[in-house]
Amino acid sequence: MVHTRLTYLRHLIVSLAQARDIDRTLLVFSHDYFDEEINNLVRTIDFTKVMQIFYPYSIQTHPNEFPGMDPNDCPRDAKKEQALKLQCNNALHPDLHGHYREAKYAQTKHHWWWKANRIFNQLACTNGHTGMVLFLEEDHYVAEDFIHMLNLLKSTADKSCPNCEILSLGTYLKTYQYHVNGDKRKKHQSLNYVQQVRAASEQRRKNEPQSWNFQLYPNLYTHTQKVEITPWHSSMHNMGFAFNRTVWNNIMELKEKFCDYDDYNWDYSLLYLSQNRPQREKFKVIVCKGPRVFHIGECGFHHKKSDCNASTVISKVQKLLQNAKAYMYPSRVTATVTSGGAKHNKKLVKGNGGWGDLRDRELCSNMTLIGRQPRMMYYY
């Protein structure tokens, strides 16, 4: 999914170009903003098949009307009584926190949902695809063996966890400590540290990200690498994650839970859907503990920093991958089953808001009704 950050996108493309077997894939770049320079960059890709799709309901193409900001939209912080006096749009339906919609936030959920519908249901070249679809963002960076690892996770899930519906190659953990000996006390302290970092990642949308300080867990990058089978959680497993058509069809059966949930975040909306599947467990994920997808976006939608030096972050990721190079392309993995912890298993009661407007819910639902792209026949 692409927005406007050309520098990050360029580094993502470079990392994709270096990946083994990338020529056997189809890259679909989904844009919510048309930029000639970004468009030209994507057009230079010659290492695999490429398609660009453009979100048709963007703020850019609808600057003064819904889904953009209509001049008659209610001010975000207006009280309901004030909104009713103003007779502004959607005055009767603020979000659960009493706020009215902000187009730039609502667009993120719309774009992700449109993109997924477009790929699975509507494009003639992909609507018959039954394999995995991997979701990446413009500010991600991939390891050269990410396709190998994705296939290994898939085969492991088929054998050891047939109920695992999602595969995850990424992590938001940014600091790894060395385990230099077998001292159980030190190892326990290190594990406690990791758990603290994981808990802190829950606040990543509200706090500025920590400085990058990548080090390697020696036991994460080894010839027999570790994977974890655990309940899928939006804030931990939404980066470099993949699922197939079977999972998508299950999501579509419960599309109202996604579209009507008062949360502008697509991943938390998906988590709510996962937690409310009738007579079914939550999504399970199989995630590699030695990540193959990294988040390099120090600045962006949820993170506001004064120092946005992309090259510093990227160089640290590249150094990490260079140190781990000897352990890439593992032949097998060992799986550990975990419950995910009480915090991650806590059922969502209410969302983050930003999705109270009935127009957003209707647009979201209507995106699922668009028919498949007709196959064009040419006669000569």
Phi, psi and omega in degrees: 000128188241137174244260186227003189268087186298318183299313179296317181299321179299318180290324175300315181296320177299316180294323177296321181297333182271356184280138177290140179069015179296335181290353179261010184247168168244122177265124177247114178264117181254119186251142168249010178209129178268123178225126186298322181292318176295317179300316180294323178299312180298325181293342179281349182295124181231010184263354177194179179285141185225142173224140174246133175234151187233121179301117190277355183245038188281163174297325181298318182271348179228062187291333186237023178206160177299139009280000171284200182265108174288139179303337181263009176292148179292139174301144185308314188262012179293140173287154184301319179298319178294318180297322179294323177292323179288340185055041179277166184300136174061030182300332183281350190227069168290171179282181186294345177261005178086012181257157176259162192300149169238120189301321185294332178277319180297329184298326183300314179292318178301314184296315180299316182294317178298315181300313181296317176298319181298315184287314185281327191245338196241326181285132181297329185278348182235349188290348175258002182289128182250357180277196183282146171243119182261130182258122177235159177245166184297337182255032174256163179219132186250150173281157185294338181255025185294328178289317176303315182291324178297317178295323179292320176297320181296314180294324177294318178297319180299323184274318191252343184210072181298342178272358177285116185259344183232140174249142182226128181255354187244173177204154175263000175294130185246349183232127179240135178258149176281139169257097188271349178210184184262016180299114185295324181295315179293322179295320178297319178297321179295319179295321176299323179298314180298318179298323178293320178295319178299316180297323180294331181296341177298333183262014188296334180281340185258338183242158175290144181291152178290159175296145182286131180215067187287129167224169185256135161283116179301329183274000176270324178249088176223174183297326173251096189269158186265140172233158181239135174253120189204163174299136180292133177229134189301317185282348180253330193232031181259005183250124182061045181252155187220149171208170184250186184295326179301316178294318179299318179299324177293322176297318181296327178296337183241031186301330179297327180292330176283310188285333184261357182281129186281075178205125182284352179274126179294325184287321176291329175294322177292325177295318178299317176301315181300321183280353184231041176272119182301126175060025177222152177285169173296159175306137170255145181237146170247118189236136178278131184281343169260098192297148175245354175231132184236147177266115183254002184277091178289336177230145181169213190299314184255349186242123180243111178230152178281332180252106183243057181277097184296324185297326179296313180295314183296321180296326178290322176295317180297322177295318177302313182293327177294319178294331182266002188303323182294342184252009176287164180056054178296150180277338181201168178227158172247135186255139174241131180263127178231159181274348178091348179088155185298322183293319181285339179267358179295128183286135178293129178260314177221154184272189180274359179083194181081007186219040179270340183294126181295335178294322178296317182294322180291317178299316179303313180294320182292335179298335181279350185265349181293131184287171180294143177300126182295144177281125183274131179249131180244134179239135181240000000 
